[in-house]
């Protein structure tokens, strides 16, 4: 019996995209076990959100990211587009160890700028495949924009 191509199993592929974002979240969280306490110990701008907000926001965003990738795949995303999807996940996971693990706030800011550019590129390439896939990334782009502003503010204050 031969296996059917993954195109015939969209739910399985959705699970792959969900697994990819879970791995990203777990990789980042390994370096952020004490992030809540560290965040509270930092000098932060007056507009900084409370630490409890990050978990729920990222949970929703990771779900949107996974569905976005899956929709793009369903609409024929090619290897290059899916590689860019993977690159932005790696960049996403890399920020937390830089910021919280190593406390390299300036380098973390440079890295989040690269992440932001990768997300913009992903929105553009996904737009041609699936507008819904691209639009699902807009809240992620907005949050990373906010996080970049917060990162640079914290770098300046600390």
MARPASE-381479 format. One record per residue (C-alpha): residue in three letters; x, y, z. Coordinates in nm, 2 decimals, padded with zeros to 4 digits, always signed. Example, Ala and Ser with C-alpha at 12.3 -4.5 7.8 and 13.67 -1.06 7.14 Angstrom:
<pts>
<pt><res>ALA</res><u>+01.23</u><v>-00.45</v><w>+00.78</w></pt>
<pt><res>SER</res><u>+01.37</u><v>-00.11</v><w>+00.71</w></pt>
</pts>
This chain:
<pts>
<pt><res>UNK</res><u>+00.00</u><v>+00.00</v><w>+00.00</w></pt>
<pt><res>UNK</res><u>+00.15</u><v>+00.34</v><w>-00.10</w></pt>
<pt><res>UNK</res><u>+00.11</u><v>+00.64</v><w>+00.11</w></pt>
<pt><res>UNK</res><u>-00.09</u><v>+00.93</v><w>-00.02</w></pt>
<pt><res>UNK</res><u>+00.08</u><v>+01.26</v><w>-00.07</w></pt>
<pt><res>UNK</res><u>+00.03</u><v>+01.51</v><w>+00.22</w></pt>
<pt><res>UNK</res><u>-00.19</u><v>+01.72</v><w>+00.00</w></pt>
<pt><res>UNK</res><u>-00.46</u><v>+01.45</v><w>+00.05</w></pt>
<pt><res>UNK</res><u>-00.42</u><v>+01.49</v><w>+00.43</w></pt>
<pt><res>UNK</res><u>-00.47</u><v>+01.86</v><w>+00.51</w></pt>
<pt><res>UNK</res><u>-00.55</u><v>+01.80</v><w>+00.88</w></pt>
<pt><res>UNK</res><u>-00.22</u><v>+01.62</v><w>+00.92</w></pt>
<pt><res>UNK</res><u>-00.04</u><v>+01.91</v><w>+00.76</w></pt>
<pt><res>UNK</res><u>-00.22</u><v>+02.15</v><w>+00.99</w></pt>
<pt><res>UNK</res><u>-00.09</u><v>+01.95</v><w>+01.28</w></pt>
<pt><res>UNK</res><u>+00.26</u><v>+01.98</v><w>+01.14</w></pt>
<pt><res>UNK</res><u>+00.22</u><v>+02.36</v><w>+01.13</w></pt>
<pt><res>UNK</res><u>+00.09</u><v>+02.36</v><w>+01.48</w></pt>
<pt><res>UNK</res><u>+00.38</u><v>+02.14</v><w>+01.60</w></pt>
<pt><res>UNK</res><u>+00.62</u><v>+02.38</v><w>+01.44</w></pt>
<pt><res>UNK</res><u>+00.49</u><v>+02.68</v><w>+01.63</w></pt>
<pt><res>UNK</res><u>+00.47</u><v>+02.47</v><w>+01.95</w></pt>
<pt><res>UNK</res><u>+00.84</u><v>+02.39</v><w>+01.90</w></pt>
<pt><res>UNK</res><u>+00.91</u><v>+02.76</v><w>+01.85</w></pt>
<pt><res>UNK</res><u>+00.72</u><v>+02.85</v><w>+02.17</w></pt>
<pt><res>UNK</res><u>+00.89</u><v>+02.58</v><w>+02.37</w></pt>
<pt><res>UNK</res><u>+01.24</u><v>+02.67</v><w>+02.24</w></pt>
<pt><res>UNK</res><u>+01.18</u><v>+03.04</v><w>+02.34</w></pt>
<pt><res>UNK</res><u>+01.03</u><v>+02.94</v><w>+02.68</w></pt>
<pt><res>UNK</res><u>+01.33</u><v>+02.74</v><w>+02.78</w></pt>
<pt><res>UNK</res><u>+01.51</u><v>+03.07</v><w>+02.81</w></pt>
<pt><res>UNK</res><u>+01.23</u><v>+03.25</v><w>+02.97</w></pt>
<pt><res>UNK</res><u>+01.14</u><v>+03.05</v><w>+03.28</w></pt>
<pt><res>UNK</res><u>+01.21</u><v>+03.35</v><w>+03.49</w></pt>
<pt><res>UNK</res><u>+01.12</u><v>+03.61</v><w>+03.23</w></pt>
<pt><res>UNK</res><u>+00.82</u><v>+03.74</v><w>+03.43</w></pt>
<pt><res>UNK</res><u>+01.04</u><v>+03.82</v><w>+03.73</w></pt>
<pt><res>UNK</res><u>+01.31</u><v>+03.96</v><w>+03.50</w></pt>
<pt><res>UNK</res><u>+01.06</u><v>+04.17</v><w>+03.31</w></pt>
<pt><res>UNK</res><u>+00.92</u><v>+04.31</v><w>+03.64</w></pt>
<pt><res>UNK</res><u>+01.28</u><v>+04.39</v><w>+03.76</w></pt>
<pt><res>UNK</res><u>+01.36</u><v>+04.60</v><w>+03.45</w></pt>
<pt><res>UNK</res><u>+01.30</u><v>+04.97</v><w>+03.41</w></pt>
<pt><res>UNK</res><u>+01.01</u><v>+04.98</v><w>+03.16</w></pt>
<pt><res>UNK</res><u>+00.83</u><v>+05.26</v><w>+02.99</w></pt>
<pt><res>UNK</res><u>+00.50</u><v>+05.37</v><w>+03.13</w></pt>
<pt><res>UNK</res><u>+00.32</u><v>+05.21</v><w>+02.83</w></pt>
<pt><res>UNK</res><u>+00.47</u><v>+04.86</v><w>+02.89</w></pt>
<pt><res>UNK</res><u>+00.21</u><v>+04.59</v><w>+02.93</w></pt>
<pt><res>UNK</res><u>+00.17</u><v>+04.38</v><w>+03.24</w></pt>
<pt><res>UNK</res><u>+00.38</u><v>+04.06</v><w>+03.23</w></pt>
<pt><res>UNK</res><u>+00.06</u><v>+03.84</v><w>+03.25</w></pt>
<pt><res>UNK</res><u>-00.05</u><v>+03.96</v><w>+02.91</w></pt>
<pt><res>UNK</res><u>+00.24</u><v>+03.81</v><w>+02.71</w></pt>
<pt><res>UNK</res><u>+00.13</u><v>+03.44</v><w>+02.75</w></pt>
<pt><res>UNK</res><u>-00.23</u><v>+03.49</v><w>+02.62</w></pt>
<pt><res>UNK</res><u>-00.12</u><v>+03.71</v><w>+02.34</w></pt>
<pt><res>UNK</res><u>+00.15</u><v>+03.47</v><w>+02.22</w></pt>
<pt><res>UNK</res><u>-00.09</u><v>+03.18</v><w>+02.25</w></pt>
<pt><res>UNK</res><u>-00.33</u><v>+03.35</v><w>+02.01</w></pt>
<pt><res>UNK</res><u>-00.05</u><v>+03.47</v><w>+01.78</w></pt>
<pt><res>UNK</res><u>+00.10</u><v>+03.12</v><w>+01.75</w></pt>
<pt><res>UNK</res><u>-00.23</u><v>+02.98</v><w>+01.66</w></pt>
<pt><res>UNK</res><u>-00.28</u><v>+03.25</v><w>+01.39</w></pt>
<pt><res>UNK</res><u>+00.08</u><v>+03.18</v><w>+01.26</w></pt>
<pt><res>UNK</res><u>+00.01</u><v>+02.81</v><w>+01.23</w></pt>
<pt><res>UNK</res><u>-00.32</u><v>+02.86</v><w>+01.04</w></pt>
<pt><res>UNK</res><u>-00.16</u><v>+03.11</v><w>+00.82</w></pt>
<pt><res>UNK</res><u>+00.12</u><v>+02.88</v><w>+00.71</w></pt>
<pt><res>UNK</res><u>-00.13</u><v>+02.60</v><w>+00.66</w></pt>
<pt><res>UNK</res><u>-00.36</u><v>+02.82</v><w>+00.44</w></pt>
<pt><res>UNK</res><u>-00.06</u><v>+02.92</v><w>+00.23</w></pt>
<pt><res>UNK</res><u>+00.03</u><v>+02.56</v><w>+00.19</w></pt>
<pt><res>UNK</res><u>-00.32</u><v>+02.47</v><w>+00.10</w></pt>
<pt><res>UNK</res><u>-00.30</u><v>+02.74</v><w>-00.17</w></pt>
<pt><res>UNK</res><u>+00.02</u><v>+02.61</v><w>-00.32</w></pt>
<pt><res>UNK</res><u>+00.30</u><v>+02.78</v><w>-00.13</w></pt>
<pt><res>UNK</res><u>+00.63</u><v>+02.66</v><w>-00.27</w></pt>
<pt><res>UNK</res><u>+00.95</u><v>+02.56</v><w>-00.09</w></pt>
<pt><res>UNK</res><u>+01.09</u><v>+02.91</v><w>-00.08</w></pt>
<pt><res>UNK</res><u>+00.78</u><v>+03.05</v><w>+00.08</w></pt>
<pt><res>UNK</res><u>+00.76</u><v>+02.77</v><w>+00.33</w></pt>
<pt><res>UNK</res><u>+01.14</u><v>+02.82</v><w>+00.40</w></pt>
<pt><res>UNK</res><u>+01.07</u><v>+03.18</v><w>+00.48</w></pt>
<pt><res>UNK</res><u>+00.79</u><v>+03.07</v><w>+00.71</w></pt>
<pt><res>UNK</res><u>+01.05</u><v>+02.85</v><w>+00.89</w></pt>
<pt><res>UNK</res><u>+01.31</u><v>+03.12</v><w>+00.90</w></pt>
<pt><res>UNK</res><u>+01.07</u><v>+03.36</v><w>+01.08</w></pt>
<pt><res>UNK</res><u>+00.99</u><v>+03.09</v><w>+01.33</w></pt>
<pt><res>UNK</res><u>+01.36</u><v>+03.04</v><w>+01.40</w></pt>
<pt><res>UNK</res><u>+01.40</u><v>+03.42</v><w>+01.44</w></pt>
<pt><res>UNK</res><u>+01.10</u><v>+03.43</v><w>+01.67</w></pt>
<pt><res>UNK</res><u>+01.25</u><v>+03.16</v><w>+01.89</w></pt>
<pt><res>UNK</res><u>+01.59</u><v>+03.33</v><w>+01.89</w></pt>
<pt><res>UNK</res><u>+01.47</u><v>+03.66</v><w>+02.04</w></pt>
<pt><res>UNK</res><u>+01.39</u><v>+03.53</v><w>+02.39</w></pt>
<pt><res>UNK</res><u>+01.73</u><v>+03.39</v><w>+02.47</w></pt>
<pt><res>UNK</res><u>+01.90</u><v>+03.70</v><w>+02.34</w></pt>
<pt><res>UNK</res><u>+01.67</u><v>+03.93</v><w>+02.55</w></pt>
<pt><res>UNK</res><u>+01.60</u><v>+03.74</v><w>+02.87</w></pt>
<pt><res>UNK</res><u>+01.87</u><v>+03.47</v><w>+02.87</w></pt>
<pt><res>UNK</res><u>+02.17</u><v>+03.68</v><w>+02.77</w></pt>
<pt><res>UNK</res><u>+02.02</u><v>+04.02</v><w>+02.84</w></pt>
<pt><res>UNK</res><u>+02.17</u><v>+04.15</v><w>+02.52</w></pt>
<pt><res>UNK</res><u>+01.90</u><v>+04.41</v><w>+02.47</w></pt>
<pt><res>UNK</res><u>+02.08</u><v>+04.58</v><w>+02.18</w></pt>
<pt><res>UNK</res><u>+02.14</u><v>+04.26</v><w>+01.99</w></pt>
<pt><res>UNK</res><u>+01.79</u><v>+04.14</v><w>+02.07</w></pt>
<pt><res>UNK</res><u>+01.66</u><v>+04.47</v><w>+01.91</w></pt>
<pt><res>UNK</res><u>+01.87</u><v>+04.41</v><w>+01.59</w></pt>
<pt><res>UNK</res><u>+01.73</u><v>+04.05</v><w>+01.58</w></pt>
<pt><res>UNK</res><u>+01.37</u><v>+04.16</v><w>+01.62</w></pt>
<pt><res>UNK</res><u>+01.42</u><v>+04.41</v><w>+01.33</w></pt>
<pt><res>UNK</res><u>+01.53</u><v>+04.11</v><w>+01.12</w></pt>
<pt><res>UNK</res><u>+01.23</u><v>+03.92</v><w>+01.24</w></pt>
<pt><res>UNK</res><u>+01.00</u><v>+04.21</v><w>+01.16</w></pt>
<pt><res>UNK</res><u>+01.14</u><v>+04.22</v><w>+00.80</w></pt>
<pt><res>UNK</res><u>+01.09</u><v>+03.84</v><w>+00.77</w></pt>
<pt><res>UNK</res><u>+00.73</u><v>+03.88</v><w>+00.87</w></pt>
<pt><res>UNK</res><u>+00.67</u><v>+04.16</v><w>+00.63</w></pt>
<pt><res>UNK</res><u>+00.83</u><v>+03.95</v><w>+00.35</w></pt>
<pt><res>UNK</res><u>+00.61</u><v>+03.65</v><w>+00.45</w></pt>
<pt><res>UNK</res><u>+00.29</u><v>+03.87</v><w>+00.45</w></pt>
<pt><res>UNK</res><u>+00.39</u><v>+03.98</v><w>+00.09</w></pt>
<pt><res>UNK</res><u>+00.46</u><v>+03.63</v><w>-00.04</w></pt>
<pt><res>UNK</res><u>+00.15</u><v>+03.48</v><w>+00.13</w></pt>
<pt><res>UNK</res><u>-00.07</u><v>+03.76</v><w>-00.01</w></pt>
<pt><res>UNK</res><u>-00.01</u><v>+03.61</v><w>-00.36</w></pt>
<pt><res>UNK</res><u>-00.11</u><v>+03.27</v><w>-00.23</w></pt>
<pt><res>UNK</res><u>-00.39</u><v>+03.34</v><w>+00.01</w></pt>
<pt><res>UNK</res><u>-00.50</u><v>+03.68</v><w>+00.13</w></pt>
<pt><res>UNK</res><u>-00.64</u><v>+03.51</v><w>+00.44</w></pt>
<pt><res>UNK</res><u>-00.30</u><v>+03.36</v><w>+00.52</w></pt>
<pt><res>UNK</res><u>-00.14</u><v>+03.70</v><w>+00.48</w></pt>
<pt><res>UNK</res><u>-00.40</u><v>+03.88</v><w>+00.69</w></pt>
<pt><res>UNK</res><u>-00.37</u><v>+03.63</v><w>+00.97</w></pt>
<pt><res>UNK</res><u>-00.01</u><v>+03.75</v><w>+01.01</w></pt>
<pt><res>UNK</res><u>-00.10</u><v>+04.11</v><w>+01.05</w></pt>
<pt><res>UNK</res><u>-00.17</u><v>+04.08</v><w>+01.43</w></pt>
<pt><res>UNK</res><u>+00.17</u><v>+03.91</v><w>+01.47</w></pt>
<pt><res>UNK</res><u>+00.34</u><v>+04.19</v><w>+01.27</w></pt>
<pt><res>UNK</res><u>+00.17</u><v>+04.45</v><w>+01.49</w></pt>
<pt><res>UNK</res><u>+00.27</u><v>+04.27</v><w>+01.81</w></pt>
<pt><res>UNK</res><u>+00.63</u><v>+04.23</v><w>+01.69</w></pt>
<pt><res>UNK</res><u>+00.63</u><v>+04.60</v><w>+01.60</w></pt>
<pt><res>UNK</res><u>+00.51</u><v>+04.68</v><w>+01.96</w></pt>
<pt><res>UNK</res><u>+00.77</u><v>+04.44</v><w>+02.10</w></pt>
<pt><res>UNK</res><u>+01.05</u><v>+04.61</v><w>+01.91</w></pt>
<pt><res>UNK</res><u>+00.95</u><v>+04.95</v><w>+02.04</w></pt>
<pt><res>UNK</res><u>+00.94</u><v>+04.80</v><w>+02.39</w></pt>
<pt><res>UNK</res><u>+01.27</u><v>+04.63</v><w>+02.34</w></pt>
<pt><res>UNK</res><u>+01.44</u><v>+04.95</v><w>+02.23</w></pt>
<pt><res>UNK</res><u>+01.28</u><v>+05.14</v><w>+02.52</w></pt>
<pt><res>UNK</res><u>+01.40</u><v>+04.88</v><w>+02.77</w></pt>
<pt><res>UNK</res><u>+01.75</u><v>+04.89</v><w>+02.62</w></pt>
<pt><res>UNK</res><u>+01.76</u><v>+05.26</v><w>+02.66</w></pt>
<pt><res>UNK</res><u>+01.63</u><v>+05.26</v><w>+03.02</w></pt>
<pt><res>UNK</res><u>+01.85</u><v>+04.98</v><w>+03.14</w></pt>
</pts>
